[in-house]
Amino acid sequence: ESITRRLRNIIEMYPEGPQQLSELIQNADDARATTVKFLVSKKHHGTSSLLGPKMSAWQGPSLLVYNDAAFSSRDFSNIAKIGQASKLEKLATTGRFGLGFNSVFHWTDVPSFVSGDYFVIFDPHEKYVPGATSTARGIKIRFSNSDLADQFPDQIAPYKHFGCDMKSKFEGTLFRFPFRTKSTAAESEISKTRACAEDGAMDGLLQSFKDVITRVLLFLRHVQRIEVYYEGENDSPTLLYHAEVASRKKVVDNGGLSVSVPNLRSIASGMMSDGATNLSHIRKNFKSGNVFGAVAPPNDWNSISDFLTGSESNPLGKDSFYSRYQRTPENQLPRSQHVVKITFVEHMGINRSFKPIQNGRGFEVSALNHKEQEVTNHPSGGEGFEMAPPKNNELPSPSLSSPADTQSEPPQKFIQVDEFLICLALGGGRCRQMACDPKYRHMKFLPWGGVAAHLKRNGKTAPPLKGNA
C-alpha cells in the first residue's frame, strides 16, 4: 500500500472540522507547551527563490500553527513516521504525532514545520520537494546560523511569524499547512478537496472553532492559552479571538477528600436532566463535603499524567508504569478536582463577516452602539461587551471580507468568563486488571476518566447545555 493511499484512508477516519485544530493543540500539550497560536494567512508569497520550481504550487494561503515548545530528538523521529497506523509508545500522550496528526492532510499535501535548529518539509507524493524519494519523502535542513534565508528568501518568507526569523535557533515550533488549490487538488492522491482560504472554507473553520475553544482547554495539562489570528493579502496578522485559563483552584474539603470513580459516574448522571445542567445536588453535597469519597490520593492537576510518566528528571518506562499501577491501592490512585475559570475574548471590531455564535456567545458588531461602554446582562447568558479606545498595537485592520470602513471603528471586545468543576480519576478494579494484562497492553487501554460541570458564566448561573461524551 502506498503512503498516499494510506494517508487517504486515515483522513477518511477524521472528518474535517475543529477537531483537527484540537489534535494540533493536544500535540502541543503533550510537548508541555503553554501557548498555541493559529494564523490563517491569505498571502501569496513569491516564487522566484524556492528550493525547487514545483514548490511554487504551495506558496499561497495557508494555516500556520505555533506553540512555545521545541521538538525533542524523539519528536523528530516520530513525526517522520507520518502515515503509519499506530500510536506512540508514550502512554500519557493524547495525540503526539499519532494518527490524529495525519488529519492535516485534509488541507495540504506538503506539511512543513520549523523547530529548534531545523526546517522540515514533507512530500508524500515525492514530486514537489527536490530530491524526495520513496525512502526520504521530504527534506530536513539545519537553518540556524546558515545563509538559507538569504539564498531562498521566498521559500522562507511564510515562516517569519511568532518570533521565527529563520536564522537563529527557534525556541518553539511553527507548522505551516499550505492549502490545496484547484490544480494541486486535481493531482493529489490523498484528497481531491480544496481547503483554500479564497472559498471561505477556513473562515468557516475559524467560526466553528470559536464555538468550542473554551471546551478544548478544559482537560489540557499544560496549554493555558489559545490565540487565533487572521492575515489578509496585504495585512499584518490580526488577533481575532483568544481563550485562556484564568485560574485553576484545587478542591480540598474536609481534609483533602477526593472523588472516586463511582462518584464520577454519580456526578455525571446528576449533571443532566432533560438535556439541561442540574447542579443543585452537586452544590449541596459539595458544601457538605459529601460529593467526594473519603480518601486522599494525589490531587494535583497533573497527578495522573505524572503517575503515568514519572517526573521529567526521572521518567517512567512502560513496564515500570504497569508495575506501579498494579501495586498501588485503589484508593491511592491519582485523582484531581479543580475549579477552572476560562476567559474568552473576541475582538469584535476586526471582522464583520463572522456570524454570531449559535450558543448565544457571539453578537453582530453592527448591533453595538459606540456609546455603550458595557453590556453585562444579555438574556443569552450574562455575556458582556467591553469597548476599548484604540491603541497603537490594537488598530483594527480589514476584515475577512475586507471592508475599508473598519479602519474608522474603535476595537471592541466581547468578554466571557466560564467556571467549571473538573474531576479526573485513574480507575482500578477489573478495568485496571484488563489494562495491565500483557495480552491487552498493546491496545494501550487505560481507565482514565473525567467530567466537567459548567458552574457559572460571568458570575451567574451557567445557561442550560447538553453534555458531550
Phi, psi and omega per residue, in radians:
E1 nan 2.254 -3.139
S2 -1.259 2.726 -3.125
I3 -1.157 -0.568 3.125
T4 -1.168 -0.695 3.086
R5 -1.174 -0.679 3.111
R6 -1.075 -0.759 3.107
L7 -1.133 -0.674 3.104
R8 -1.065 -0.731 3.117
N9 -1.170 -0.642 -3.130
I10 -1.152 -0.808 -3.076
I11 -1.218 -0.330 3.033
E12 -1.172 -0.413 3.096
M13 -1.448 -0.216 -3.096
Y14 -2.115 1.632 -3.141
P15 -1.035 2.649 3.104
E16 -1.204 2.543 3.120
G17 2.663 -3.005 -3.086
P18 -1.104 -0.310 3.119
Q19 -1.108 -0.407 3.075
Q20 -1.156 -0.698 3.067
L21 -1.161 -0.627 3.117
S22 -1.100 -0.658 3.107
E23 -1.052 -0.747 -3.128
L24 -1.188 -0.615 3.088
I25 -1.169 -0.718 3.118
Q26 -1.117 -0.674 3.064
N27 -1.047 -0.759 3.119
A28 -1.123 -0.678 3.129
D29 -1.116 -0.707 3.094
D30 -1.088 -0.502 3.127
A31 -1.498 0.080 -3.139
R32 1.201 0.485 3.015
A33 -1.240 2.645 3.104
T34 -1.897 -0.340 -3.100
T35 -2.329 2.396 3.049
V36 -2.222 2.364 3.139
K37 -2.258 2.330 3.062
F38 -1.935 2.399 3.090
L39 -2.317 2.025 2.976
V40 -1.578 2.001 -3.100
S41 -1.905 2.257 3.083
K42 -1.760 0.214 -3.117
K43 -1.251 2.534 2.949
H44 -1.881 2.077 -3.061
H45 -1.655 2.890 -3.097
G46 -1.121 2.807 -3.094
T47 -2.237 0.261 -3.057
S48 -1.462 -0.562 -3.047
S49 -2.194 1.366 -3.106
L50 -2.018 2.890 3.098
L51 -1.103 -0.521 3.099
G52 -2.793 2.698 -3.046
P53 -1.086 -0.557 -3.111
K54 -1.280 -0.247 3.082
M55 -1.190 -0.231 3.137
S56 -1.075 -0.423 3.133
A57 -1.177 -0.242 -3.048
W58 -2.090 0.518 3.139
Q59 -1.779 0.213 -3.097
G60 -1.698 -2.708 -3.110
P61 -0.932 2.588 -3.043
S62 -2.723 2.940 2.954
L63 -1.906 2.204 3.049
L64 -1.914 2.409 -3.104
V65 -2.266 2.060 -3.100
Y66 -1.937 2.491 2.853
N67 -2.464 2.790 -2.982
D68 -1.630 0.463 3.051
A69 -2.079 2.281 3.130
A70 -1.481 2.710 3.128
F71 -1.156 2.492 2.936
S72 -1.589 2.958 3.102
S73 -1.076 -0.589 3.113
R74 -1.182 -0.649 3.112
D75 -1.080 -0.753 3.115
F76 -1.046 -0.694 -3.141
S77 -1.183 -0.747 -3.073
N78 -1.236 -0.698 -3.102
I79 -1.227 -0.378 3.082
A80 -1.202 -0.216 -3.132
K81 -1.611 0.503 -3.125
I82 -0.986 2.486 3.131
G83 1.587 -0.127 3.127
Q84 -1.496 2.319 -3.050
A85 -1.497 1.112 3.122
S86 -2.658 2.698 3.047
K87 -1.577 2.921 3.134
L88 -1.423 2.971 -3.076
E89 -1.261 -0.472 -3.037
K90 -1.178 2.086 -3.052
L91 -1.246 -0.505 -3.023
A92 -1.535 -0.129 -3.101
T93 -1.461 2.447 -3.084
T94 -1.560 -0.321 -3.120
G95 -3.065 0.485 -3.002
R96 -1.116 1.540 3.103
F97 1.029 0.589 2.989
G98 -1.549 -2.612 -3.107
L99 -1.017 -0.658 -3.064
G100 -1.049 -0.628 -3.128
F101 -1.095 -0.538 -3.134
N102 -1.142 -0.206 3.112
S103 -1.130 -0.261 3.116
V104 -1.152 -0.287 3.104
F105 -1.281 -0.039 2.900
H106 -1.091 -0.547 -3.007
W107 -1.724 -0.604 -2.884
T108 -2.510 2.809 2.959
D109 -1.844 -0.165 -3.026
V110 -2.334 1.241 3.061
P111 -1.234 2.631 -3.141
S112 -2.602 2.894 3.094
F113 -2.785 2.797 3.049
V114 -2.138 2.301 3.077
S115 -2.745 2.362 -3.126
G116 1.057 -2.077 -3.124
D117 -1.724 0.001 -2.899
Y118 -2.107 2.622 3.073
F119 -2.106 2.145 -3.031
V120 -2.201 2.354 3.052
I121 -2.233 2.301 3.083
F122 -1.755 2.542 3.133
D123 -2.535 1.398 -3.109
P124 -1.052 -0.451 3.134
H125 -1.406 -0.234 -3.132
E126 1.029 0.670 -3.070
K127 -2.309 -0.237 -3.067
Y128 -1.853 -0.744 -3.119
V129 -1.446 2.232 3.131
P130 -1.001 2.292 3.085
G131 1.450 0.010 3.139
A132 -1.163 2.382 -3.134
T133 -2.384 3.108 3.141
S134 -1.159 -0.352 3.104
T135 -1.776 -0.182 3.120
A136 -2.522 1.427 -3.059
R137 -1.492 1.122 3.140
G138 2.612 -2.834 -3.079
I139 -2.605 2.519 3.075
K140 -2.202 2.096 -3.042
I141 -2.129 2.300 3.002
R142 -1.427 1.922 -3.043
F143 -1.709 -0.410 -3.053
S144 -1.138 2.432 -3.139
N145 0.968 0.626 3.094
S146 -2.222 3.089 3.115
D147 -1.802 0.427 -3.127
L148 -1.004 -0.778 -3.105
A149 -1.144 -0.511 3.121
D150 -1.393 -0.598 -3.132
Q151 -1.337 -0.612 -3.060
F152 -2.256 1.071 -3.046
P153 -1.059 -0.641 3.135
D154 -1.192 -0.658 3.113
Q155 -1.137 -0.610 -3.027
I156 -1.509 -0.461 -3.013
A157 -0.901 -0.750 -3.086
P158 -1.092 -0.292 -3.042
Y159 -1.670 -0.022 -3.077
K160 -1.466 1.254 -3.141
H161 -2.452 2.729 3.018
F162 0.953 0.685 3.055
G163 1.509 0.051 3.129
C164 -1.564 2.058 -3.140
D165 -1.844 -0.045 3.122
M166 1.048 0.418 3.052
K167 -2.205 -0.755 3.127
S168 -1.828 2.838 -3.131
K169 -0.957 2.328 -3.088
F170 -1.734 1.994 -3.103
E171 -1.490 1.119 -3.133
G172 3.052 -2.935 3.110
T173 -2.370 2.345 3.125
L174 -2.278 1.956 3.059
F175 -1.587 2.596 2.987
R176 -2.300 2.213 3.127
F177 -2.097 1.586 3.136
P178 -1.221 2.354 -3.030
F179 -1.338 2.548 3.026
R180 -1.092 2.522 2.987
T181 -1.758 3.140 3.119
K182 -1.045 -0.711 -3.092
S183 -1.289 -0.751 -3.138
T184 -1.218 -0.567 3.078
A185 -1.138 -0.679 3.139
A186 -1.112 -0.558 -3.110
E187 -1.583 -0.181 -3.021
S188 -1.287 2.408 3.021
E189 -1.633 -0.078 -3.103
I190 -1.674 -0.838 -3.132
S191 -2.707 2.446 3.073
K192 -1.657 0.131 -3.082
T193 -1.517 2.318 2.998
R194 -1.484 2.339 3.029
A195 -2.085 0.963 -2.960
C196 -1.639 2.466 -3.120
A197 -1.121 -0.510 -3.077
E198 -1.133 -0.538 -3.073
D199 -1.599 0.131 3.040
G200 1.480 0.017 -3.098
A201 -1.074 -0.743 -3.106
M202 -1.299 -0.495 3.043
D203 -1.074 -0.713 3.099
G204 -1.136 -0.629 3.112
L205 -1.132 -0.756 3.111
L206 -1.086 -0.675 3.127
Q207 -1.126 -0.813 -3.108
S208 -1.227 -0.569 3.110
F209 -1.192 -0.549 3.101
K210 -1.060 -0.546 3.123
D211 -1.160 -0.489 -2.965
V212 -2.052 -0.023 -2.994
I213 -1.026 -0.647 3.125
T214 -1.125 -0.760 -3.133
R215 -1.187 -0.528 3.123
V216 -1.062 -0.598 -3.100
L217 -1.346 -0.251 -2.937
L218 -0.988 -0.834 -2.977
F219 -1.900 0.152 3.128
L220 -1.243 2.586 -3.064
R221 -1.622 -0.528 -3.030
H222 -2.191 -0.663 -3.105
V223 -1.162 2.178 -3.103
Q224 -1.889 -0.363 -3.004
R225 -2.546 2.405 3.071
I226 -2.229 2.252 -3.139
E227 -2.136 2.541 3.141
V228 -2.220 2.175 -3.064
Y229 -2.083 2.811 3.050
Y230 -2.335 2.472 3.129
E231 -2.348 2.033 3.087
G232 -1.385 3.080 -3.096
E233 -0.991 -0.670 -3.071
N234 -2.091 0.353 -3.059
D235 -2.002 2.886 2.929
S236 -1.555 2.792 3.133
P237 -1.023 2.410 -3.137
T238 -2.163 2.293 3.111
L239 -1.268 2.111 3.113
L240 -1.552 -0.880 3.136
Y241 -2.804 2.811 3.077
H242 -2.637 2.820 3.049
A243 -2.416 2.554 3.135
E244 -2.616 2.691 3.055
V245 -1.373 1.912 -3.103
A246 -1.370 -0.604 3.103
S247 -2.801 2.703 3.109
R248 -2.499 1.830 -3.027
K249 -1.898 2.223 3.127
K250 -1.197 2.389 3.073
V251 -1.571 2.006 3.075
V252 -2.270 2.063 -3.061
D253 -2.406 2.385 3.106
N254 0.897 0.888 3.039
G255 1.500 0.386 3.056
G256 1.537 0.726 3.123
L257 -1.233 2.531 -3.052
S258 -2.260 2.685 -3.110
V259 -1.256 2.500 3.038
S260 -1.825 2.865 -3.127
V261 -1.048 -0.774 3.082
P262 -1.032 -0.645 3.131
N263 -1.263 -0.463 2.999
L264 -1.022 -0.791 3.118
R265 -1.085 -0.694 3.132
S266 -1.118 -0.738 3.111
I267 -1.083 -0.780 -3.110
A268 -1.087 -0.755 -3.120
S269 -1.211 -0.550 3.125
G270 -1.316 -0.272 -3.124
M271 -1.272 -0.534 -2.938
M272 -1.908 2.312 3.034
S273 -2.579 1.833 -3.085
D274 0.988 0.688 3.077
G275 1.411 0.021 -3.104
A276 -1.951 2.651 3.127
T277 -1.257 2.208 3.122
N278 -2.158 1.744 -3.005
L279 -1.939 0.100 -3.048
S280 -1.088 -0.723 -3.099
H281 -1.264 -0.536 3.081
I282 -1.164 -0.794 -3.133
R283 -1.091 -0.729 -3.127
K284 -1.074 -0.865 -3.126
N285 -1.243 -0.550 3.118
F286 -1.083 -0.765 -3.123
K287 -1.162 -0.571 -3.115
S288 -1.539 -0.103 3.127
G289 1.432 0.243 -3.072
N290 -1.678 -0.100 -3.064
V291 -1.345 -0.323 -3.114
F292 -1.957 2.579 3.073
G293 -1.290 2.620 -2.994
A294 -1.437 1.240 3.029
V295 -2.378 2.861 -3.079
A296 -2.336 1.138 3.067
P297 -1.387 3.105 3.075
P298 -0.954 2.394 -3.020
N299 -2.368 0.525 3.037
D300 -1.473 2.846 -3.085
W301 -1.024 -0.678 -3.113
N302 -1.776 0.374 -3.043
S303 -1.101 -0.609 -3.122
I304 -1.267 -0.844 -3.140
S305 -1.131 -0.617 3.077
D306 -1.155 -0.620 3.103
F307 -1.132 -0.637 -3.111
L308 -1.309 -0.681 -2.956
T309 -1.920 -0.257 -3.017
G310 1.407 -3.051 -3.139
S311 -1.466 2.900 3.103
E312 -1.090 -0.636 -3.117
S313 -1.379 -0.401 -3.113
N314 -2.391 1.243 -3.090
P315 -1.121 2.642 -3.082
L316 -1.793 2.221 3.078
G317 -1.311 2.946 -3.069
K318 -1.078 -0.822 -3.121
D319 -1.133 -0.691 3.126
S320 -1.117 -0.662 3.103
F321 -1.080 -0.846 -3.109
Y322 -1.073 -0.673 3.106
S323 -1.104 -0.777 3.133
R324 -1.131 -0.731 -3.107
Y325 -1.104 -0.718 -3.101
Q326 -1.195 -0.605 -3.017
R327 -1.614 -0.142 -3.133
T328 -1.376 2.189 3.097
P329 -0.960 2.514 -3.046
E330 -1.014 -0.681 -3.107
N331 -1.342 0.007 3.071
Q332 -1.944 0.066 3.061
L333 -1.164 2.537 -3.018
P334 -1.146 2.470 3.050
R335 -2.397 2.983 -3.117
S336 -2.660 2.279 3.030
Q337 -2.314 2.084 -3.109
H338 -2.450 2.577 2.942
V339 -1.698 2.064 -3.029
V340 -1.985 2.253 3.111
K341 -1.905 2.196 -3.096
I342 -2.127 2.245 -3.134
T343 -1.824 2.289 3.061
F344 -2.000 2.306 3.137
V345 -2.270 2.210 3.056
E346 -2.036 2.291 -3.133
H347 -1.561 1.517 -2.868
M348 -1.159 -0.536 -3.056
G349 -1.287 -0.040 -2.998
I350 -1.553 -0.619 -2.981
N351 -2.421 1.692 3.124
R352 -1.101 -0.524 -2.978
S353 -1.250 -0.238 3.084
F354 -1.233 2.399 -3.136
K355 -1.572 2.792 3.076
P356 -1.080 2.511 3.089
I357 -1.254 2.428 -2.990
Q358 -1.214 -0.374 -3.114
N359 -1.505 0.207 3.081
G360 1.631 0.071 -3.091
R361 -1.409 -0.741 -2.968
G362 -1.702 2.751 -3.131
F363 -2.452 2.689 3.047
E364 -1.210 2.420 3.087
V365 -1.099 -0.650 -3.081
S366 -1.130 -0.289 -3.138
A367 -1.418 -0.110 -3.069
L368 -1.772 2.173 3.093
N369 -1.380 2.338 -3.096
H370 -1.089 -0.312 3.141
K371 -1.431 -0.281 3.134
E372 -1.291 2.313 3.138
Q373 -1.676 -0.525 -3.104
E374 -2.842 2.459 3.031
V375 -2.253 1.961 -3.042
T376 -2.071 -0.099 -3.073
N377 -2.064 0.774 3.131
H378 -1.193 2.389 -3.070
P379 -1.093 -0.247 -3.100
S380 -1.428 0.071 3.026
G381 2.423 0.386 3.043
G382 1.431 0.397 -3.134
E383 -1.292 2.808 -3.099
G384 -2.432 2.578 3.000
F385 -1.743 2.641 2.964
E386 -2.355 2.191 3.104
M387 -1.748 2.213 -3.098
A388 -2.003 2.516 3.056
P389 -1.175 2.644 3.137
P390 -1.055 2.459 3.042
K391 -2.124 2.829 -3.100
N392 -1.036 -0.604 -3.101
N393 -1.747 0.262 -3.080
E394 -2.416 0.537 3.109
L395 -1.298 2.421 3.125
P396 -1.155 2.595 3.112
S397 -2.144 2.977 -3.130
P398 -0.949 2.529 -3.082
S399 -1.384 -3.095 3.114
L400 -1.043 -0.526 3.071
S401 -1.710 0.055 2.986
S402 1.016 0.839 3.010
P403 -1.326 2.330 -3.049
A404 -1.209 -0.442 -3.022
D405 -1.260 -0.153 3.108
T406 -1.184 -0.287 3.129
Q407 -1.118 -0.443 -3.063
S408 -1.620 -0.096 -3.082
E409 -1.601 2.427 3.055
P410 -1.238 2.594 3.099
P411 -1.130 2.485 -3.128
Q412 -2.190 2.418 -3.116
K413 -2.039 2.333 2.989
F414 -1.846 2.160 -3.025
I415 -2.103 2.329 3.096
Q416 -2.373 2.313 3.139
V417 -2.099 2.082 3.136
D418 -1.972 2.508 -3.131
E419 -2.143 2.296 -3.079
F420 -2.247 2.562 2.888
L421 -1.693 2.106 -3.081
I422 -2.070 2.156 3.135
C423 -2.090 2.278 3.138
L424 -2.247 2.616 3.117
A425 -2.712 2.532 2.965
L426 -1.751 2.090 -2.981
G427 -1.501 3.008 3.119
G428 -2.204 -2.433 3.081
G429 1.090 -2.579 -3.081
R430 -1.172 -0.520 3.100
C431 -1.100 -0.724 3.105
R432 -1.147 -0.715 3.120
Q433 -1.014 -0.773 -3.138
M434 -1.172 -0.751 -3.115
A435 -1.063 -0.625 -3.080
C436 -1.556 -0.207 3.139
D437 -1.113 2.177 -3.136
P438 -0.946 -0.452 -3.138
K439 -1.179 -0.434 -3.034
Y440 -2.014 -0.014 -3.062
R441 -1.071 -0.536 -3.124
H442 -1.122 -0.337 -3.141
M443 -1.448 -0.249 3.079
K444 0.972 0.716 3.047
F445 -1.369 2.392 3.027
L446 -2.432 2.317 3.080
P447 -1.385 1.253 -3.075
W448 -1.985 1.900 -3.043
G449 -2.177 2.855 3.129
G450 -2.756 2.759 3.096
V451 -2.521 2.501 3.101
A452 -2.129 2.207 3.087
A453 -1.863 2.161 -3.117
H454 -1.371 1.934 -3.044
L455 -1.592 -0.899 -3.004
K456 -2.462 2.724 2.957
R457 -2.341 2.094 -3.089
N458 0.877 0.740 3.052
G459 1.432 -0.015 -3.130
K460 -2.031 2.951 3.129
T461 -0.990 2.331 -3.101
A462 -1.112 2.542 3.114
P463 -1.204 2.763 3.092
P464 -1.022 2.542 3.090
L465 -2.653 2.820 3.049
K466 -1.706 2.462 -3.087
G467 -1.362 2.852 3.070
N468 -2.135 2.323 3.091
A469 -1.765 nan nan
